[in-house]
Amino acid sequence: MQTTLGAHSMQRLLTAVSSRQVTLSRWVFALLLVVIAWQLGKTVTTLVEPAQPIPAWTPAVTQTTNNVTDNQSSIANIVDANLFGQYQREVVAEKQEVKDAPKTRLNLILVGAVSSSDPTKSLAVVSNRGAQETVGVDEMITGTRAKVVSVLPDRIIIENAGRDETLMLEGIDYRQASAASTPAQPSRAQSNVISNNADVADLGDLDAIKQAILENPQQFLKYIRLSQVNRDGELFGYRVRPGRERALFDSVGLQDGDLAVELNGIDLTDKSAMGSIMQSFNEMTEVNLTVERDSQRYDIYIQF
């Protein structure tokens, strides 16, 4: 009987285990069905939907051209700024040709001459029968039929009765060759003062010259000659050179080739200044001349 009971218990145990295994198998089977269905759905979706096209590879576009252009533009801007100044080639004024014209027989005296590379700016002081006047190129000399053709540092050429004639600066021999002025580089500098050096010239000659200028101030241009210096159409001043008698020139400390930029406070770089100066010469009793020399400015004082 005990054997029958044990067998019955064993059978019940096996039945319970078998029932649980069936239940577990069902859950596992259901899970597998879900996984298979999900995978199958994914596969079907992949086959049905068209594949997204893969874009073709293209190299990245750089801004090298723009950078080069920008760099070139920047360099051009720096160059245009002229940070170190702008080079200007020195323009040498053409030397005025001295015409081989005979000496005039007219009773005229050339008191002073201011020549310029621009003939229209040249001036001459001519005395006729004791009356002085300032004349320019293509202007008639009062009291004559002569017309000024050109003005040189030591003479003027006039047209008289249809032919060219020469009128020399007072005190200069007709046969002497004229010395044309050459321009020099102007420069800005500080102002220095040169005192008169009377020991350089003979005091007797110097007194005689000053007395002559005091009696006729326009005689000043006979002893200290001025020639315009123009460059690129701009007036830079007047080249200063001694006349035939250089006692006054040396005594005041002037040097051949100095560039005069002011006279009695009047700016000589103003093209209209010399005309008014020539008209006021008769009233002058002293001259304050500012000149440029070797990148410096010097004040020259001359009292008559």
PAZAPA-4460 file (N, C-alpha, C; in steps of 0.05 Angstrom, whole numbers, plus 32768, in hexadecimal, padded with zeros to 4 digits):
% residues 304
    n_x    n_y    n_z   ca_x   ca_y   ca_z    c_x    c_y    c_z   seq   type   mol
   8011   7FE8   8000   8000   8000   8000   8011   8019   8000     1      M     A
   8026   8018   800F   8039   802E   800F   8045   8032   7FF4     2      Q     A
   804A   801C   7FE6   8056   801E   7FCC   8043   802B   7FB9     3      T     A
   802A   8025   7FBB   8015   8031   7FA9   8013   804F   7FAE     4      T     A
   8014   8057   7FC8   8013   8073   7FCF   802A   8083   7FC5     5      L     A
   8042   8077   7FC6   805A   8085   7FBD   8059   8089   7F9F     6      G     A
   804F   8075   7F91   804D   8077   7F74   8039   808D   7F6C     7      A     A
   8024   808E   7F7B   800F   80A2   7F75   801B   80BE   7F79     8      H     A
   802A   80C2   7F8E   8036   80DD   7F94   804A   80E5   7F7E     9      S     A
   8059   80D1   7F75   806D   80D6   7F60   805F   80DF   7F47    10      M     A
   8049   80D2   7F41   803A   80D8   7F28   802F   80F4   7F2A    11      Q     A
   8025   80FB   7F41   801A   8117   7F44   8031   812C   7F41    12      R     A
   8048   8125   7F4B   805E   8138   7F49   8067   813B   7F2C    13      L     A
   8068   8125   7F1E   8070   8127   7F02   805B   8136   7EF2    14      L     A
   8042   8132   7EF9   802C   8141   7EEA   802F   815F   7EEF    15      T     A
   8035   8166   7F07   8038   8183   7F0D   804F   818F   7EFF    16      A     A
   8066   8180   7EFF   807E   818A   7EF1   8078   818D   7ED3    17      V     A
   806B   8178   7EC8   8065   8178   7EAC   8053   8190   7EA5    18      S     A
   8040   8196   7EB6   802D   81AC   7EB1   803C   81C7   7EB0    19      S     A
   804F   81CA   7EC3   805F   81E3   7EC3   8070   81E6   7EAA    20      R     A
   807C   81CF   7EA2   808D   81D0   7E8A   807D   81D8   7E72    21      Q     A
   8064   81CD   7E71   8053   81D5   7E5A   804D   81F3   7E5A    22      V     A
   8047   81FD   7E72   8041   821A   7E74   8059   822B   7E6C    23      T     A
   8071   8223   7E76   808A   8231   7E70   808F   8230   7E52    24      L     A
   808B   8218   7E47   8090   8215   7E2A   807E   8228   7E1A    25      S     A
   8065   822A   7E23   8052   823C   7E15   805C   8259   7E15    26      R     A
   8066   8262   7E2D   806F   827E   7E2F   8088   8282   7E1D    27      W     A
   8099   826F   7E1E   80B2   8271   7E0D   80AA   8272   7DF0    28      V     A
   8097   8260   7DE9   808E   825F   7DCD   8081   827A   7DC4    29      F     A
   8071   8285   7DD7   8064   829E   7DD1   8079   82B5   7DCD    30      A     A
   808D   82B5   7DDF   80A2   82C9   7DDD   80B1   82C6   7DC3    31      L     A
   80B7   82AD   7DBB   80C5   82A9   7DA2   80B4   82B3   7D8A    32      L     A
   8099   82AE   7D8C   8088   82B7   7D76   8089   82D6   7D74    33      L     A
   8089   82E3   7D8B   808A   8301   7D8B   80A4   830B   7D7E    34      V     A
   80BB   82FE   7D86   80D5   8306   7D7B   80D6   8301   7D5E    35      V     A
   80CC   82EA   7D55   80CC   82E3   7D39   80BB   82F6   7D29    36      I     A
   80A3   82FD   7D34   8091   830F   7D27   809E   832B   7D24    37      A     A
   80AB   8334   7D39   80B8   834F   7D38   80CF   8350   7D23    38      W     A
   80DE   833A   7D23   80F5   8339   7D10   80EA   8337   7CF4    39      Q     A
   80D4   8327   7CF0   80C8   8324   7CD6   80BD   833F   7CCC    40      L     A
   80B0   834D   7CDE   80A5   8367   7CD7   80BB   837B   7CCE    41      G     A
   80D1   837A   7CDD   80E8   838C   7CD6   80F3   8386   7CBB    42      K     A
   80F5   836B   7CB6   8100   8363   7C9C   80EE   836B   7C85    43      T     A
   80D4   8367   7C89   80C1   836F   7C74   80C2   838D   7C6F    44      V     A
   80C4   839D   7C85   80C5   83BA   7C82   80DE   83C3   7C72    45      T     A
   80F4   83B6   7C78   810D   83BC   7C69   810B   83B6   7C4C    46      T     A
   80FD   83A0   7C45   80FB   8398   7C29   80E7   83AA   7C1A    47      L     A
   80D2   83B2   7C28   80BD   83C2   7C1B   80C6   83DF   7C16    48      V     A
   80D1   83ED   7C2B   80D9   8409   7C29   80F3   840C   7C19    49      E     A
   80F4   8420   7C06   810D   8424   7BF6   8123   842E   7C08    50      P     A
   813B   8425   7C02   8152   842D   7C11   8159   844B   7C0C    51      A     A
   8161   8459   7C22   8168   8475   7C1F   8183   8477   7C10    52      Q     A
   8183   8488   7BFA   819C   848A   7BEB   81B2   8496   7BFB    53      P     A
   81CA   848C   7BF8   81E1   8496   7C06   81EC   84AD   7BF5    54      I     A
   81EE   84C5   7C01   81F8   84DC   7BF1   8215   84D8   7BE9    55      P     A
   821A   84E1   7BD0   8236   84DF   7BC6   8248   84F1   7BD6    56      A     A
   8260   84E7   7BDA   8274   84F7   7BE9   827F   850E   7BD8    57      W     A
   827F   8524   7BE4   828B   853C   7BD7   829F   8549   7BEA    58      T     A
   82B6   8552   7BE0   82CA   855E   7BF1   82BF   8579   7BFC    59      P     A
   82C8   8580   7C14   82BF   8599   7C21   82CB   85B0   7C12    60      A     A
   82BB   85C5   7C0D   82C4   85DC   7BFF   82D0   85F0   7C13    61      V     A
   82E9   85F7   7C0E   82F7   860A   7C20   82F6   8626   7C14    62      T     A
   82FC   8639   7C25   82FB   8656   7C1C   8316   8660   7C16    63      Q     A
   8327   864F   7C0A   8343   8658   7C04   8343   8670   7BF2    64      T     A
   8332   8670   7BDD   8332   8686   7BCA   832A   86A0   7BD7    65      T     A
   8315   869E   7BE8   830D   86B7   7BF6   8323   86C0   7C09    66      N     A
   8330   86AD   7C16   8345   86B4   7C29   835C   86C2   7C1A    67      N     A
   8363   86B7   7C03   8379   86C3   7BF3   8371   86DF   7BEA    68      V     A
   8357   86E1   7BE1   834D   86FB   7BD8   834E   870F   7BEF    69      T     A
   8344   8706   7C07   8344   8718   7C1E   8360   8720   7C26    70      D     A
   8373   870D   7C25   838F   8713   7C2B   839A   8728   7C18    71      N     A
   8395   8723   7BFE   839F   8736   7BEA   8392   8751   7BEE    72      Q     A
   8378   8752   7BF5   836B   876B   7BFA   8377   8779   7C12    73      S     A
   837D   876A   7C27   8389   8775   7C3F   83A5   8781   7C38    74      S     A
   83B4   8772   7C29   83CF   877C   7C21   83CD   8795   7C11    75      I     A
   83B9   8795   7BFE   83B5   87AD   7BED   83AD   87C5   7BFE    76      A     A
   839D   87C0   7C13   8395   87D7   7C24   83AD   87E2   7C33    77      N     A
   83BF   87D0   7C3C   83D7   87D8   7C4A   83E9   87E9   7C38    78      I     A
   83EC   87DF   7C1F   83FD   87ED   7C0C   83F1   8809   7C06    79      V     A
   83D6   880A   7C02   83C9   8823   7BFC   83CB   8837   7C13    80      D     A
   83CE   882C   7C2B   83CF   883E   7C42   83E9   884F   7C43    81      A     A
   83FE   8846   7C34   8417   8855   7C33   8422   885A   7C50    82      N     A
   8424   8843   7C5F   842C   8846   7C7B   8449   8851   7C7D    83      L     A
   8459   884D   7C69   8475   8856   7C6A   847A   886D   7C57    84      F     A
   8464   887A   7C4F   8466   8890   7C3D   8464   8887   7C20    85      G     A
   8461   8899   7C0F   845D   8893   7BF2   8475   889E   7BE3    86      Q     A
   8480   888C   7BD3   8498   8894   7BC3   848F   88A6   7BAC    87      Y     A
   849D   88BC   7BAA   8498   88CE   7B94   84B3   88D4   7B86    88      Q     A
   84B4   88CE   7B6D   84CD   88D3   7B5E   84D1   88F1   7B5B    89      R     A
   84E9   88F9   7B61   84EF   8915   7B5F   84EF   891E   7B42    90      E     A
   84E0   8933   7B3D   84DD   893D   7B22   84F0   8954   7B1E    91      V     A
   8502   8951   7B0C   8517   8966   7B07   850C   8979   7AF2    92      V     A
   850C   8992   7AF9   8502   89A6   7AE6   8515   89A9   7ACF    93      A     A
   8509   89AC   7AB8   8519   89AE   7AA0   8528   89C9   7AA0    94      E     A
   8542   89C7   7A98   8552   89DF   7A97   854A   89F1   7A81    95      K     A
   8546   8A0A   7A87   853D   8A1D   7A72   8554   8A23   7A60    96      Q     A
   854F   8A20   7A46   8564   8A25   7A32   8568   8A43   7A2F    97      E     A
   8581   8A4B   7A2F   8588   8A67   7A2C   858A   8A6D   7A0E    98      V     A
   8578   8A7E   7A05   8578   8A85   79E9   8590   8A97   79E2    99      K     A
   859B   8A92   79CB   85B1   8AA3   79C1   85A6   8ABB   79B3   100      D     A
   859A   8ACD   79C3   858F   8AE5   79B9   85A1   8AFD   79BE   101      A     A
   85A3   8B0F   79AB   85B6   8B26   79AF   85AD   8B38   79C5   102      P     A
   85C0   8B47   79D0   85BA   8B59   79E6   85A8   8B70   79DB   103      K     A
   8593   8B76   79EB   8581   8B8B   79E2   858E   8BA7   79E3   104      T     A
   8585   8BB8   79D2   858F   8BD4   79D2   857B   8BE7   79E0   105      R     A
   8566   8BDB   79EA   8552   8BEC   79F8   855E   8BF5   7A13   106      L     A
   8558   8C0D   7A1B   8562   8C18   7A34   8552   8C0E   7A4B   107      N     A
   8555   8BF4   7A50   8546   8BE7   7A66   855A   8BDB   7A7A   108      L     A
   8552   8BD9   7A93   8562   8BCD   7AA8   8552   8BB6   7AB5   109      I     A
   855E   8B9E   7AB5   8552   8B87   7AC2   855A   8B87   7AE0   110      L     A
   8549   8B90   7AF1   854F   8B93   7B0D   854F   8B78   7B1B   111      V     A
   853B   8B67   7B15   8539   8B4C   7B22   852A   8B39   7B10   112      G     A
   852F   8B1F   7B15   8521   8B0B   7B05   851C   8AF3   7B17   113      A     A
   8504   8AE8   7B15   84FC   8AD0   7B23   84F2   8ABC   7B0D   114      V     A
   8503   8AA8   7B08   84FD   8A95   7AF3   84EF   8A7D   7AFF   115      S     A
   84DF   8A70   7AEE   84D0   8A58   7AF7   84CF   8A44   7AE1   116      S     A
   84CD   8A2A   7AE9   84CA   8A15   7AD4   84AF   8A18   7AC6   117      S     A
   849C   8A25   7AD3   8483   8A2C   7AC6   8486   8A49   7ABC   118      D     A
   8489   8A4E   7AA2   848E   8A69   7A98   8479   8A7D   7AA1   119      P     A
   8460   8A74   7AA5   844B   8A87   7AAC   844F   8A92   7AC8   120      T     A
   8460   8A86   7AD8   8465   8A8F   7AF4   847E   8AA0   7AF6   121      K     A
   848D   8AA3   7AE0   84A6   8AB2   7AE1   84A0   8AD0   7AE1   122      S     A
   84B1   8ADF   7AEF   84AD   8AFC   7AF1   84C8   8B0B   7AEE   123      L     A
   84C6   8B23   7AE5   84DE   8B34   7AE1   84D8   8B50   7AEA   124      A     A
   84EB   8B5D   7AF6   84E8   8B79   7AFE   84FA   8B8A   7AEA   125      V     A
   84ED   8B9A   7ADA   84FA   8BA9   7AC5   84F7   8BC7   7ACB   126      V     A
   850D   8BD5   7AC8   850D   8BF2   7ACB   850F   8BFF   7AB0   127      S     A
   84FD   8C12   7AAB   84FE   8C21   7A91   84FA   8C3F   7A97   128      N     A
   850F   8C4E   7A93   850F   8C6B   7A97   8508   8C71   7AB4   129      R     A
   8514   8C61   7AC7   8510   8C66   7AE3   84F7   8C5A   7AEF   130      G     A
   84E5   8C50   7ADF   84CD   8C44   7AE9   84D0   8C25   7AE8   131      A     A
   84CA   8C18   7AFF   84CD   8BFB   7B00   84B1   8BEE   7AFF   132      Q     A
   84B1   8BD7   7AF3   8498   8BC7   7AF2   849F   8BAA   7AF2   133      E     A
   848C   8B9A   7AFB   848E   8B7D   7AFB   847F   8B72   7AE4   134      T     A
   848C   8B62   7AD3   8480   8B57   7ABB   8484   8B39   7ABB   135      V     A
   8471   8B2B   7AAE   8473   8B0F   7AAB   8476   8B07   7A8D   136      G     A
   8477   8AEE   7A88   847B   8AE4   7A6D   8462   8AEC   7A5C   137      V     A
   8468   8AF5   7A43   8453   8AFD   7A30   8447   8B18   7A37   138      D     A
   8453   8B27   7A4A   844A   8B42   7A51   845C   8B57   7A44   139      E     A
   8450   8B6D   7A3D   845E   8B83   7A31   846C   8B94   7A46   140      M     A
   8484   8B9E   7A3F   8492   8BB1   7A51   8488   8BCD   7A4B   141      I     A
   847E   8BDA   7A60   8472   8BF4   7A5D   8486   8C08   7A50   142      T     A
   847C   8C17   7A3D   848D   8C2B   7A2F   849D   8C20   7A18   143      G     A
   8499   8C06   7A12   84A8   8BFA   79FC   8494   8BE8   79EC   144      T     A
   849E   8BDD   79D6   848F   8BCA   79C7   849A   8BAE   79CC   145      R     A
   84AA   8BAB   79E0   84B7   8B92   79E7   84A5   8B81   79F9   146      A     A
   84A5   8B67   79F4   8496   8B54   7A04   84A9   8B3F   7A10   147      K     A
   84A4   8B38   7A29   84B4   8B24   7A36   84AE   8B09   7A2B   148      V     A
   84C2   8AFA   7A22   84BF   8AE0   7A16   84C5   8ACA   7A2B   149      V     A
   84DB   8ACE   7A3A   84E2   8ABA   7A4F   84F3   8AC8   7A64   150      S     A
   84F2   8ABC   7A7C   8501   8AC7   7A93   8514   8AB2   7A9D   151      V     A
   852E   8AB9   7A9D   8543   8AA7   7AA7   854F   8AB3   7AC0   152      L     A
   855E   8AA3   7ACF   8569   8AAE   7AE9   8579   8AC7   7AE6   153      P     A
   8587   8ACB   7AD0   8599   8AE2   7ACD   8592   8AF4   7AB5   154      D     A
   857C   8AEE   7AA8   8575   8AFE   7A90   8558   8AF9   7A89   155      R     A
   854E   8B0A   7A77   8534   8B05   7A6B   8537   8B08   7A4D   156      I     A
   8526   8AF9   7A3F   8526   8AFB   7A22   850D   8B0B   7A1A   157      I     A
   8511   8B1F   7A0A   84FA   8B30   7A02   84F7   8B2F   79E3   158      I     A
   84DF   8B33   79DA   84DA   8B34   79BE   84D7   8B52   79B6   159      E     A
   84E9   8B5C   79A6   84E8   8B78   799F   84EB   8B7B   7980   160      N     A
   84D7   8B87   7974   84D6   8B8B   7957   84D9   8B70   7948   161      A     A
   84CC   8B5C   7953   84CC   8B42   7946   84E3   8B30   794A   162      G     A
   84F6   8B38   795B   850D   8B26   7960   8512   8B24   797E   163      R     A
   851F   8B0E   7986   8525   8B0A   79A2   853E   8B18   79AA   164      D     A
   853E   8B25   79C2   8555   8B33   79CC   8558   8B2C   79EA   165      E     A
   8571   8B30   79F3   8577   8B29   7A0F   857B   8B42   7A20   166      T     A
   856E   8B41   7A37   8573   8B56   7A4B   857E   8B49   7A64   167      L     A
   8598   8B4F   7A6A   85A5   8B42   7A80   859E   8B4F   7A9B   168      M     A
   85A1   8B40   7AB0   859D   8B4A   7ACB   85B2   8B60   7AD0   169      L     A
   85AB   8B75   7ADC   85BD   8B8B   7AE1   85D6   8B82   7AEF   170      E     A
   85ED   8B89   7AE4   8606   8B82   7AF0   8612   8B68   7AE5   171      G     A
   8604   8B5A   7AD4   860E   8B40   7AC8   8615   8B45   7AAB   172      I     A
   862D   8B3C   7AA3   8636   8B40   7A88   8626   8B2E   7A75   173      D     A
   861F   8B37   7A5E   860F   8B29   7A4B   861C   8B0E   7A43   174      Y     A
   8637   8B0D   7A42   8644   8AF6   7A39   8646   8ADF   7A4D   175      R     A
   863E   8AE5   7A66   863F   8AD0   7A7A   8629   8ABC   7A76   176      Q     A
   862F   8AA3   7A7A   861B   8A8E   7A78   8609   8A8E   7A90   177      A     A
   85EF   8A8A   7A8B   85DD   8A8A   7AA2   85DD   8A6F   7AAF   178      S     A
   85D9   8A6F   7AC9   85D8   8A56   7AD9   85BB   8A50   7AE0   179      A     A
   85B2   8A3A   7AD5   8596   8A32   7ADB   8594   8A24   7AF5   180      A     A
   857E   8A27   7B02   857A   8A1A   7B1C   8570   89FE   7B19   181      S     A
   8576   89ED   7B2D   856C   89D1   7B2D   855D   89CD   7B47   182      T     A
   8547   89BE   7B46   8537   89BA   7B5E   8544   89A7   7B72   183      P     A
   853E   89AA   7B8B   8548   8998   7B9F   8530   898E   7BB0   184      A     A
   8535   8977   7BBE   851F   896B   7BCD   8518   897C   7BE5   185      Q     A
   8500   8986   7BE7   84F8   8995   7BFF   84F5   8983   7C17   186      P     A
   84F8   898E   7C2E   84F4   897E   7C46   84EA   8990   7C5D   187      S     A
   84DD   8983   7C70   84D3   8991   7C87   84E8   898F   7C9D   188      R     A
   84EC   89A5   7CAB   8501   89A4   7CC0   84FB   89BA   7CD4   189      A     A
   850C   89BA   7CE9   8509   89CE   7CFD   8515   89E8   7CF4   190      Q     A
   850F   89FE   7D02   8519   8A18   7CF9   8532   8A1F   7D09   191      S     A
   8547   8A28   7CFB   855F   8A31   7D07   8564   8A4D   7CFE   192      N     A
   8574   8A5C   7D0C   857A   8A78   7D06   8598   8A7B   7D00   193      V     A
   859E   8A88   7CE9   85BA   8A8D   7CE2   85BE   8AAB   7CE6   194      I     A
   85D2   8AB3   7CF4   85D8   8ACF   7CF7   85E9   8AD8   7CE0   195      S     A
   85E9   8AF2   7CDB   85F8   8AFE   7CC5   8616   8AF9   7CCA   196      N     A
   8624   8AF3   7CB5   8641   8AEF   7CB6   864F   8B04   7CA5   197      N     A
   8653   8B1B   7CB1   865D   8B31   7CA2   867A   8B2D   7C9A   198      A     A
   8688   8B1B   7CA8   86A5   8B16   7CA2   86A9   8B09   7C87   199      D     A
   8694   8AFC   7C7D   8697   8AEE   7C64   869C   8B01   7C4C   200      V     A
   868F   8B17   7C4C   8691   8B2A   7C36   869E   8B44   7C3E   201      A     A
   86A7   8B52   7C2B   86B3   8B6C   7C30   869D   8B7F   7C3A   202      D     A
   86A2   8B8C   7C51   868D   8B9D   7C5D   8687   8BB5   7C4B   203      L     A
   869B   8BBF   7C3D   8696   8BD6   7C2C   8683   8BCF   7C15   204      G     A
   8688   8BB8   7C08   8676   8BAF   7BF3   865A   8BA9   7BFE   205      D     A
   8659   8B9E   7C16   863F   8B97   7C22   862F   8BB0   7C28   206      L     A
   863C   8BC4   7C32   862E   8BDD   7C38   8623   8BEA   7C1F   207      D     A
   8633   8BE9   7C0A   862B   8BF5   7BF0   8613   8BE6   7BE5   208      A     A
   8613   8BCB   7BE8   85FD   8BBB   7BDD   85E4   8BC1   7BED   209      I     A
   85E6   8BC2   7C08   85CE   8BC8   7C18   85C3   8BE4   7C12   210      K     A
   85D5   8BF7   7C0E   85CC   8C12   7C07   85BD   8C12   7BEC   211      Q     A
   85C8   8C03   7BD9   85BB   8C01   7BBF   859F   8BF5   7BC1   212      A     A
   859D   8BE0   7BD2   8582   8BD3   7BD6   856F   8BE6   7BE5   213      I     A
   857A   8BF5   7BF8   856A   8C07   7C07   855E   8C1D   7BF5   214      L     A
   856E   8C26   7BE2   8564   8C3A   7BCF   8551   8C2E   7BBB   215      E     A
   8556   8C15   7BB4   8544   8C08   7BA1   8541   8BEA   7BAA   216      N     A
   852D   8BE4   7BBB   852B   8BC9   7BC6   8529   8BB3   7BB2   217      P     A
   8520   8BB9   7B9A   851F   8BA3   7B86   853A   8B9A   7B7C   218      Q     A
   854F   8BAA   7B83   856A   8BA2   7B7E   8572   8B88   7B8D   219      Q     A
   8562   8B82   7BA1   8567   8B6A   7BB1   8569   8B51   7B9F   220      F     A
   8558   8B50   7B8B   8559   8B39   7B79   8571   8B38   7B67   221      L     A
   8580   8B4E   7B66   8599   8B4E   7B57   85AF   8B3F   7B66   222      K     A
   85AE   8B40   7B80   85C3   8B34   7B91   85BC   8B18   7B9B   223      Y     A
   85A2   8B14   7B9E   8598   8AFA   7BA7   8582   8AF1   7B93   224      I     A
   8589   8ADE   7B83   8577   8AD6   7B6D   8565   8ABF   7B76   225      R     A
   854C   8AC0   7B6D   8539   8AAB   7B74   852E   8A9E   7B5B   226      L     A
   852C   8A83   7B5C   8520   8A74   7B46   850C   8A61   7B51   227      S     A
   84F4   8A60   7B45   84DF   8A4E   7B4E   84E7   8A31   7B4C   228      Q     A
   84DE   8A21   7B60   84E2   8A04   7B5F   84C6   89F7   7B5F   229      V     A
   84BF   89EB   7B49   84A5   89DE   7B46   84A9   89C0   7B43   230      N     A
   8496   89B1   7B4F   8497   8994   7B4D   847B   8989   7B4C   231      R     A
   8474   897A   7B38   8459   896F   7B35   8444   8985   7B35   232      D     A
   844B   899C   7B29   8437   89B1   7B28   8435   89C1   7B42   233      G     A
   8445   89BB   7B56   8443   89CA   7B70   845D   89DA   7B74   234      E     A
   8459   89F2   7B7F   8470   8A03   7B85   847B   89FD   7BA0   235      L     A
   8495   89F6   7BA1   84A2   89EF   7BBA   84B3   8A06   7BC6   236      F     A
   84B6   8A1B   7BB7   84C6   8A32   7BC1   84D7   8A3D   7BAB   237      G     A
   84EC   8A4B   7BB3   84FE   8A59   7BA0   851B   8A52   7BA6   238      Y     A
   8529   8A48   7B91   8545   8A42   7B94   8554   8A5D   7B96   239      R     A
   8566   8A5F   7BAA   8575   8A77   7BB0   8591   8A75   7BA5   240      V     A
   859A   8A88   7B95   85B5   8A88   7B8B   85C0   8AA5   7B8C   241      R     A
   85DB   8AA7   7B8E   85E6   8AC2   7B8F   85E7   8AD0   7B74   242      P     A
   85E6   8AEA   7B74   85E9   8AFA   7B5C   8607   8AFC   7B56   243      G     A
   860D   8B0F   7B44   8629   8B12   7B3C   863A   8B1B   7B54   244      R     A
   862F   8B2D   7B64   863D   8B36   7B7C   8630   8B27   7B93   245      E     A
   863F   8B15   7BA0   8633   8B03   7BB4   863A   8B0C   7BD0   246      R     A
   8643   8B24   7BD4   864A   8B2D   7BEF   8632   8B2B   7C02   247      A     A
   861B   8B35   7BF9   8603   8B34   7C0A   85FB   8B17   7C0E   248      L     A
   85FC   8B07   7BFA   85F3   8AEB   7BFB   8603   8ADC   7C10   249      F     A
   861E   8AE0   7C0F   862F   8AD1   7C22   862D   8ADC   7C3F   250      D     A
   8629   8AF6   7C41   862A   8B03   7C5B   8612   8AFA   7C6D   251      S     A
   85FC   8AF4   7C61   85E4   8AED   7C71   85E2   8ACF   7C76   252      V     A
   85F5   8ABF   7C6C   85F5   8AA2   7C71   85E7   8A91   7C5D   253      G     A
   85DF   8A9D   7C46   85D2   8A8D   7C32   85E6   8A7B   7C24   254      L     A
   85DC   8A64   7C1A   85ED   8A52   7C0A   85E0   8A4D   7BEF   255      Q     A
   85F1   8A4B   7BDB   85E7   8A46   7BC0   85D6   8A2D   7BBF   256      D     A
   85BD   8A2F   7BB7   85AB   8A18   7BB5   8597   8A17   7BCC   257      G     A
   8598   8A29   7BDF   8584   8A29   7BF4   8568   8A2C   7BE7   258      D     A
   8554   8A21   7BF5   8538   8A23   7BEB   8529   8A36   7BFD   259      L     A
   8521   8A4D   7BF2   8512   8A61   7C01   84F5   8A59   7C02   260      A     A
   84E9   8A58   7C1A   84CD   8A4F   7C1E   84BC   8A65   7C2A   261      V     A
   84C9   8A7A   7C36   84B9   8A90   7C41   84CA   8AAA   7C3D   262      E     A
   84BC   8AC0   7C39   84C8   8ADA   7C37   84B6   8AEE   7C45   263      L     A
   84C1   8AF9   7C5B   84B2   8B0C   7C6C   8497   8B00   7C75   264      N     A
   8498   8AE6   7C7C   8480   8AD9   7C85   846D   8AD0   7C70   265      G     A
   8473   8AD5   7C56   8462   8ACD   7C40   846B   8AB2   7C36   266      I     A
   8458   8AA0   7C33   845D   8A85   7C2A   8465   8A85   7C0D   267      D     A
   847E   8A7E   7C07   8487   8A7E   7BEB   847E   8A65   7BDB   268      L     A
   8470   8A53   7BE8   8465   8A3C   7BDA   844A   8A43   7BCE   269      T     A
   8440   8A5B   7BD4   8427   8A65   7BC9   842E   8A73   7BAE   270      D     A
   8422   8A69   7B99   842A   8A72   7B7E   8423   8A90   7B7A   271      K     A
   8411   8A9B   7B89   8409   8AB7   7B86   841A   8AC9   7B97   272      S     A
   842B   8ABE   7BA8   8439   8ACE   7BBC   844E   8AE1   7BAF   273      A     A
   845D   8AD7   7B9C   8473   8AE6   7B91   8469   8B00   7B83   274      M     A
   8452   8AFF   7B77   8448   8B17   7B6A   8444   8B2E   7B7D   275      G     A
   8438   8B28   7B95   8434   8B3C   7BA9   844E   8B45   7BB5   276      S     A
   8461   8B33   7BB8   847C   8B3A   7BC3   848A   8B4D   7BB1   277      I     A
   8489   8B48   7B97   8497   8B59   7B84   848B   8B75   7B85   278      M     A
   8471   8B77   7B88   8464   8B91   7B89   846B   8BA1   7BA3   279      Q     A
   8471   8B92   7BB8   8477   8B9F   7BD2   8495   8BA3   7BD7   280      S     A
   84A6   8B9C   7BC4   84C3   8B9E   7BC8   84CB   8BBA   7BCF   281      F     A
   84BF   8BCE   7BC3   84C7   8BEA   7BC7   84C4   8BF3   7BE3   282      N     A
   84B3   8BE5   7BF3   84AE   8BED   7C0E   84BE   8BDD   7C23   283      E     A
   84CE   8BCA   7C19   84DD   8BB9   7C2B   84F6   8BC7   7C35   284      M     A
   84FB   8BC4   7C4F   8514   8BCD   7C5B   8524   8BB6   7C68   285      T     A
   8517   8B9F   7C68   8524   8B87   7C73   8517   8B6E   7C67   286      E     A
   8526   8B58   7C67   851C   8B3F   7C5C   8521   8B29   7C70   287      V     A
   850C   8B1B   7C77   850E   8B02   7C87   8509   8AEB   7C74   288      N     A
   851E   8ADC   7C6E   851C   8AC6   7C5A   8520   8AAC   7C68   289      L     A
   850D   8A9A   7C65   850F   8A7E   7C70   8517   8A6C   7C59   290      T     A
   852D   8A5D   7C5D   8536   8A4B   7C49   8539   8A2E   7C54   291      V     A
   8537   8A1B   7C42   853C   89FF   7C4A   8556   89F6   7C3E   292      E     A
   8565   89E8   7C50   8580   89DF   7C48   8587   89C5   7C58   293      R     A
   858D   89B0   7C4A   8595   8997   7C57   8580   898F   7C6C   294      D     A
   8567   898F   7C65   8551   8985   7C76   854D   8997   7C8F   295      S     A
   8556   89B0   7C8E   8552   89C2   7CA4   8549   89DD   7C99   296      Q     A
   853B   89EC   7CAA   8533   8A07   7CA2   8545   8A1C   7CB1   297      R     A
   854B   8A31   7CA2   855B   8A47   7CAD   854E   8A61   7CA7   298      Y     A
   854F   8A73   7CBB   8543   8A8E   7CB8   855A   8AA1   7CB2   299      D     A
   8558   8AAF   7C9B   856C   8AC2   7C93   8561   8ADE   7C96   300      I     A
   856F   8AEF   7CA5   8565   8B0B   7CA9   8578   8B1E   7C9A   301      Y     A
   856C   8B2F   7C89   857C   8B42   7C79   856F   8B5E   7C7E   302      I     A
   8580   8B70   7C88   8577   8B8C   7C8C   8586   8B9E   7C7A   303      Q     A
   8578   8BB0   7C6D   8584   8BC2   7C59   858D   8BDC   7C66   304      F     A
***
